[in-house]
């Protein structure tokens, strides 16, 4: 899945206080529907599921069963993100719910915030920055609190004492030098040995790369995604893949997922959708990546179903080598009215491909099967929960996209929640240069941000050709280059008169808001997501800085974009939007060449030159200015709750949706009802 993350997420904040756990949910006030709570650098929001009540009973049942399948995979991601995550989460939850704890002590309050961060990140490392959280409670308190918990409620290994358990976890939680990053992308280091993710064990980067390179056949026209659904370990001196499948690693959760998928198959909307579910079940049962290809192809072909879903090992951002996929799920249904916009874009896909500034040899002669829609998210799970993308394009296999097409979606109700939560928070007033830009943003930003996401997903990821055998040639730089390619495709066409002709924007000035926002974010405001002194690590952030810095540097002689001082503060000023569009086009052509030819050295130079390093003085200024706004740079969501209404015979007669559940209540319920994996998974 190629994901789009929202640029305005940095600004989308409301002020609410951190709450203690509640036994019962409180009514949601309509005037403050979206805000749940705020802690650390995070804000929790709600999202609505409009039109759910108007789905047919069969569609509601389908959503319900798929939702249960989605939530059943929760523990998988925790374990993928770090081998100790499940044990740490369960230990913290045992302390948090222990009635004998002093809930008013500073240590307990700090442990509460730490646990909430662990829930949010699905582990002990920041979901975006990848660095390990620094606990504000003491190691001594943690040891004492563990001792106050009933032993049977702690995730102890067989024969393990509480003291031994504490000694195991102490350095993992409290020592900043132990497992400092979940994913390390620093050039020149062994990316596996320096990453805390749980995709490899006892294996070096060189060994892993050689292991999978030997498997690949450059002549294979329909390759599998080698390593996608397994952990690579060394046993008795030999490299072995431990496959995630029923009967293999993670079987306890996968069996539950299959159980609910089988129920979903009984209420599928049509035979094509039933075939999709059946093929996914087969893949989970066999772990065979050829079966995954069959499922992906069938999924792309299913265009008539209103209800749709993603469920499985999908994204590779969490693997420093970009091979192994994290588990995630999204259940959704089509927003019929809003989809008209994306259908217009996809219907003109060939025109956009033909008229891009990319070298002809890297363009697709025929764009196939580009389907696009705006969806309403019904549930978020795995690597899409609590933080989620706002746009998705699948499948990731380039040959499937070339031969069968792809599905692109914009998640309309999530974008709407971000926008409504951000209203009036003062972010733009602090960082936007003048009233001219503020007026542009006020009039056009929501529209053009949605449109940029649409083009990024519908066309950007599906554009261009990759030469045979070059699919994974960019290695650790692949994700950043791919996201830059899709972003640039969207940026370039936002400024094209074609969008006015198609009725997607009202005039030729609308794109100015998107260009200004993008440059401001890439050059300045996304830095609020990084701790002072750190470099840029996350692929989407690297992508945005790469584009903004490259355009800024290349346009310096003509002062296309400037960083100017006003009243002691730094601002972005765009002096020539037309030339900026030309720079975006020039960079798009080069990024596509790099992607198409698998030019690793060019990718490395591009990313390391423009995407990684941060000006420390500017960074400090941005952080100081942002701190005064008292906003949270990261957003995530609580899910709605679905309840199946049954008659006396156990038949479902309706499915009700409610929004009252709070963050900690939901997380503890999920840990109780969907915690299927053992604490130690080998």
N, C-alpha and C positions, 0 to 999 in steps of 0.2 A: 504494500500500500504506500503510495506517495501521499504524504500528509501536508496540508497547509495549516499553519498556526496563525492566529489572528494578530495583526500588528497592533491593533488598539487594545490588546489584552493588557499591555502595560498601563494603559490609562483607565481601564475599566474597573473602578473601585468605588465602594461605598464604605462608610465607617460604621462598623458594628463591633460589639464587644465579644471577647472570648467567653464562652459559657461553660458551666459545669455540666456533667452528664445528667440527662433528665429521664425519668422512668416513662413518662408519657409525652407524646408530641403536643405542641401547642399550635393553635390555629394560625394560619399564615395570613397576615394582614395584606389586603390587596395593594395598598399604597407602598408596601415594602416587600413585595412578593419575592424579588430576586435575591435579596441579601439574606444570608444564613448566619455566617460569623467570619471573623477575621483573626488571624494569629500569625506570628512570625512574618514571613514575606508573602503570605497566602490569604486569599479571600475565597470563601465558599459561597457559591451561588445556587439558585434553583433554575430550572428551565421548565417551560410549559410544554405540553404535548397536545397542541390544538388539533381538532378534528378526530381525535381518537374515538370519541363517543359516537362518531358517525360511521366508523368502520362496521362491516358486517360482523355477526357473531363468529363466523368462521375465521375472519381476519383477526379479530380480537383474541381468539384462542391461539392462533398461530403466533401472534406477538407474545402472548403469555408463555407458551412453551419455549419459544426462542429466547425469551428473557431468562427463564430458569436455566437454560443451557449456557447462556452468557455468564450468569453469576456463578455457575458451578466451576468455572475455570480460574477463579480469583487467586487461589493459592499458587498456581503455576507461575504467575509473573513474579510474585514475591520470591520464590525459590530461584527463578532465572536471574533475578537482579542481584542475588548474593546468597551464598550457601548458609549463612546464619540468620537470614531475614525472618524466616518463619519462627525460629526459636526466640528471637528478640521480640517480635511482635506479640507472640503469645505470652511471653514473660511480662512484658509491659502491660498487656491487657489484664493479666492476673493481678498485678499490683494496682492498676487503675480501678478495678472493680472490687478490690478487697475492702470489706466494710471496716476492717480494723485500721486502715490507713488514716492518718490525719490529713484531711482534704484541704486544710487551711495552711499547711506548711509550705514554705517557698520551694522546697525540694519537690513536693508533690505537684505543685503548680507548674514547675519547670519540666517535670517528667510528663505531665499532661500535654504540654506544647510539643515536646519531643515525640510522643506517641502519635499525636495528630499529624505531625510532619511525616512520620513513618507510614501512617495510613495513606497520606496523600501521595507519597513518592513510591509506594509499594516497596519499601525498603529503607535502609539507613543512609542512602545517598540522595542528594537533591535530584528531583526528577528532570531538571533542565540543566543545571550547572554541573551535575555529576559529582560534586565534591561531597565528602562525608559530613553529616550534621555534627555540630559541636554541642554536646549535651550541657545544659546549664545546671543540672543536678549533679551531685557529687557521686563518685564511685562508692564511697562509704555508705551513703544513703541507699544506693541501689542494692548493695549487699544486705543491708539491714531490712529493706523492704521485701527482698526475696525471701528472707528468713521468716517474715510474718505471713507469707502465703502458705496455704495448705499445700503440702508437697505434691499431692495428686493433681493439683491444678497447674503445675509447672511443666514445661516441655523437657523433662529430663530424659537422657538416654538411659538404657537399661543398666542398672547398677550404679548410675551416676549420682553423686551427692549434690546438695545445693551449693556447697563450697566449690566443688569441682566445676559445676555449671557456671558459677560466678567467675571463677578464674579463667574459664574459656572465653566468656563474653567480655570481660573487662577490657582487654586491649582492643577488641573489635569495636566497642562502643566509645571508649575514652581515649585511646592513643591515636593522635592525629597522623602518625606515621604508618599505622597499620590499615591497609585497604583504603587509602585516602581518596581514590576515585573509582566510581563504578565503571566508567569508560574513559580511558586515557587515549588521547589522539596526538600527543606530543611527538613531533618528528624526531627520529633518531633513537627512540626507546623501543623496547620490546612491548608492544601494545597489549599483548595477552598477559604477560607476567605483571604488568603494572596496572591492570584493570581488575576490579573486584567482582565483575559480573560472573555468573556461574555457568558459563558456556564451555569452559575448558577446565581441565584439572591435570596438573603435572605436565603441561604441554607448553612449548615455546611458540612464539609467532612463526619462526622459520619452519618448525616442524609442522604446524597446522597448515601453513601455506603450501608446503611441499606435499602434504597428505592429500589435499583437495586438488592441487594442480595435476597430480598423477591420475586422478579420476576423470578429468575433463577430456573430452574429445572435440577438438576444434571443428571437426567435420560434422558433428552431430547437429542436425537442423532443429531438433526438438529436445534440447538438453533439460535435465532436471536441475533443480536449485540445490546443488550439492551442499550438504551440511545444514540445511534449513531447519530440520526438526530433530536435532540430536545434540547431546553433549559429547565433546571429544575428550577422552581421558587416556592416560597411559597406565596400562596394567601389565606387569611383568615385562616391562621394557618395550611393549608394543602399543601402538595407538589403536584405540577401539572407540567406535561410535555407540553411545547408548541412546537408542531411539526413543522419542516421546510418542508412545502409542499405547493402546489397550494391551495390557500384558507386559508392557515395558515401563520405562521411566514415566512417572506421572499418571500411571494407570488409574489410580483411585479417583482423580478428578475427571479423567477422560471417559471413564465408564459412566459417570453421572451425566456428562455432556451428551454422550451417545444416547443415554436413556431419554433425555428430553428432546433430542433431535428426532428420535424414532416417533415420539408423540407428535412432534411438529409435522412429520411427514404424513400423518393421518389426516391433517387438516390443511395440507398445501393447497394453494389457490388453483394450481393446474399441474399437468403432468411434467412440464419442464421444471417447475420449482421442486416437485417431489424428486425428480432425478438429481437436482442439485444437492438436496439434503441426503439422499441415498449415497451419492458419490463421496460426500464429505464424511459420512459415517464409515464408509469403506476405507477411506484414507486413515482415519483415526484407528481403525482396527488393524490395518496392515503396516502403517508407517511408511509405505512405499511412495516415494516422491513422484513416480509415474502416475499413481492414483491421484496425487495432488494436482498434477497437470490436468488430468481428466476432469477433476472437480472444477478447477479454475476455468476451463473451456466451457463447461456446462453452465457455470455461473454467469459468464459473460453473455451467453446466448439467451438467458432468461431475461427478456425485456418486458414481458407483459404483466408480471406480478406487481401488485402495488406494494405489498410488504416485501422487504428484502433484509438481508443480514450479512454481516461478516463474522466469522467465528473460526479462529485458528491461529496458527503460527505464521505471522504475516510480515511484520516490520523487522528490519535488520539494523536499526539505528543503535540498539543496545549492545551489539557485538562490535568490538573495535575493528574487526576485519570485514564487517558488513556481510556476513554469511548466514549467521544463525538468527532465527526470528523469535521475537517475543510473542507471547500469547495475548490475543485481544478479541473483543467482540463489540459489535454495534448492531442493534436491532432498530429498524426504521421503516417508514412508509413514505410514499411519494407525496409531496406537496403539489397538488395538481395545478394550482394557479401559478405558483412561482416557477414551476418547471418550464413554462413557456419561454422564459429567458434563456435557459440552458439549451433548450431544443433549438432555438434560433442559432446559437453559437455552434452546436454540433452539426447542424444542417449545412453550415458553411465551412466545415473543417478543411476541405480541399483548397478553398480559396486562401485561407490563412496559411496553410502549408506552402502553397505555390508562391505566395507573395512575401514570405519571410526573408530577412537579409542573409540567411544561411546559404553557404555554397551549395550549388545544385546537386553535387554528388552526394551530399549528406541529407537531402530531402527525400521524403517518401513520394514515389511516383503515384501511388494510390493510397489514400487514407481510408482504412477499413474499420467499420464497426464502432465508430465513436458515439457512444450513447451517454447522455448527460441528463441529470435531473437535480432538482432541489428536494431534499428529504427532510422529514421530521424525525429526529432521534426519539426513540421510545425508551432505550436503555443504553448505558455506556458501561463497558466492562474491560477488565484486563488493562492493557496498555493505553486504553482510551478512557480511563477512569482513575481518579476524579478529573485530571486534566485531559482535555480532548482536542482533537483537530477540528477545524471548521470546514475542511474540504478533503476529499479522498479520491484517489484514482487507483484502480486495480484492474488486472493483476500486475504484479511486478515483472514477471518474465517477459522480456522484450519480444521473444519469438511469438508468444501467444498474442501479445498486443498487435504485432505486425500482421498475423494471419487471421485472428479472430476479433480483434478490437479490444476495447476496454470500457469499463464503466467509470464515469466521473460523477461525483456528487458534491454539492454544497449543502452543509447542514444548517438549514434555515433557522430553526428554533434556537440553536445554540448561538448563532450570530446575533439573533434578536435579543437573547438574554444578555450577551456581552454589551450590546449597544444601550440597552435600557439601564443596565447597572452602572454604566459609565456616565450617564447624563449628569452634567453639572459638577464634575469632580475637580475642576480647576487645572487639569493636566495641560490642556492645549493653551490655556491662557499663560501658563508658566513657560512653555517651551517654544511656542510658535512665534515667529519674528514680529508680525504686525497684523493689524486688522484686515489687511488685504488677504493674507493667507488664511486667517481665521474665518473670514467670510466664505472663501472657497471651500474650506473644510466643512463648514456648517451646511453649505448648500449641496455639496457633491460627495463628501467622503464616504458616507454609508453606501451610497449607490456604487461608487467606483471601487471600493474595497470588496464588495460582493462580486462585482464584475471581474476584478483581478483574480479572485479565488476561482471563479468559474472558468476563466481562460487558462489559468495555471493548471487546473485539474482536467478540464475537458479537452484542451488542446496541447498545452505545454508538455506534459508528461508523455503524451502520445505522439508528439512530433518527432521528426528526424529519424535517421537510420543509425544503427550500430553495426559496424563491420563484423563479419563472422569471427567468433573466437575472442571478441573484445568486451564481452558483457561485464566481466568482473575485473577488467584490467586496471581500473583506477584504484582498486583496493580501498584503503581507509579514506581516501578522498572522494570516493564515488558518490556518497550521499550528498555531500556539499555541492559537488558539481551538478548532480542531477537536480537538486532543488534550485540552484542558480539558473539552470537552463529553463525550468518551468516558470520561475518568477520573471525572468527576462522576456520570455515569450509573451507573458501577460502584460508586462510593462510596455513593451514595444507596441503592442496593438491597442492598448488603452488610448494612445495618442493618434490612432488612425481614423480617418474620416469614415471608414467602413462601419464603425460602430454607430456613428450618427445615422448613416444610411439604413442600417438595420433597426434603428429605433431603440438601441440599447442605452444610449446616452442622449440628453437633450440638445447638446451643442458641443462645439470644439474646445470649450473651456473646462469641461468637467474633469478631464484627465489631469489637469494641473493640480487638483487636490490630492490625487493619488501619488503623483510624482513628488510633491512636497512632503507628504507624510512618509513616503518610502525613504527619501534621502535623510529626513530628520531622524527617523528611526534607525536607519543603518549607520549613520555617522555619530549619533548622540544617544537617543533616548533608550535604545535597547540595552545600553550599558547599565541601566538600573538593575538589571538582572544578574550582574556579575559583581562579586566581591572585589573591593579595591585591591589591586596587585595581581589579580588573576588575568589570564588570557581568555579568548573566546574558544569554547570547546564544542558546544552543541551545533549540529550540522545546519539547522535552520538559521541560527544566529550567525554562523560563519558565512552562510550564503548571503544574507542581507548585508553584512559588513563588506563582503567581497564586492558585491555590486556597487554599493554606495561609495566605498573607498576608491575603487577602480575608476568610476565615473568622475569622482571629485579630483583625483590626481590627474587623469587624462585631460580633463577640461580646465585645468588650472591656468594655462596660458591665456585662455579666452575668458577666464572668470565665469565659466558656465555655472558653477556652484561655488559659493564662498561660505566660510565660517567667519562671522563678524561678531564684534563685541558691541554691546549696547548696555549702558549702565552697569558695566562690569560683568555682564553675563554673555555667554556664547550662544549664538543662534545660527541656524542654517538659512541661507538666502539663495534662492534659485534665480539667476539673472536671465537665463536663456533656456526655456523649456524645450524649444525645438531642437537645439543642439544637444540637450540632455537626451532627448529621444534618439538622436543619431548615435550617441555614445552607447545607449542601451542596445541598439541594433548591432553596433560593431562588436560589443562584448558577447552578445548572443551568438554571433557567427563564430567567434573563437571558442566559446564554451561548447557549442555543438561540435566543432571540429575535434576538440579534446575528447568529448564523449564518444563520438563516432569512431575515432581511430584508436581509442584507448591509450592516449598519450599521457602516460603516468607522470613523466618528469614535468610536462607542461602543467598538469593538474597540481602537482606538488608545488611548483613555483607560484602558480596563481593563488592557491590557498594560503601558503605560508607568507607570501608578500602582502596580501591585502586583507585576509580574513581572520587572522589570529591575534595579532598584537594590538594593544590598546594604549592610547596616550594617557599616562597616569594623571596629569594635571586636569585634562578635560574630564576624565573619568571621575575624579574627586569632586569637581564642580557639579557634574550632573547628579551624582549621588547626594550631595548636600542640598541641592535645589529640590530634588525629589523627596528627600526626607521631610522637608517642611510641609509637604502636601499630605503627609500621613496616609499614603495609599499603599496598596499591596501590588507588587509587580506581577504576581502570578495568580491565575484564577483556576478554579475547578468547580465541580458540581456535585451535589447530592442527586441521586436518581429519584424519580417518582416511584411510588409503591403500587404494584398491581395485585389486585385481589380477585380470585376466581369465585364467582357466585355460583353455587351448585344447588340442584334440587334434591329431593329426598332420595333419589337413586344415584346421586353422585355425578350427574351430568352437569356440565358447565352451561349455565343459562345466560351469563353475562360476565364481563371482566370490568372491574371498576379501577380507576386510577385516582390516587391521592398524592398530595404534595407536602404533607405536614411533617414528615420525618426529618429530624435534625441530623447533623453530621456525625456526632459521636454515637447517637442511637443507631444510625444506619450502619456505621462501621462495626459496631459490636454485634449487631444482628447478623451481618454478613459473616463475621468471624464465627458465630454460633451455628448458622444454618448452612453455610457453604464452605466450611473448612474441612476438606476431604483428604488432603495430603498429610502424611506423617511429617513430623518436624524435621527429620533428617531424610533426605532423598538421595540415594546413591545408585 
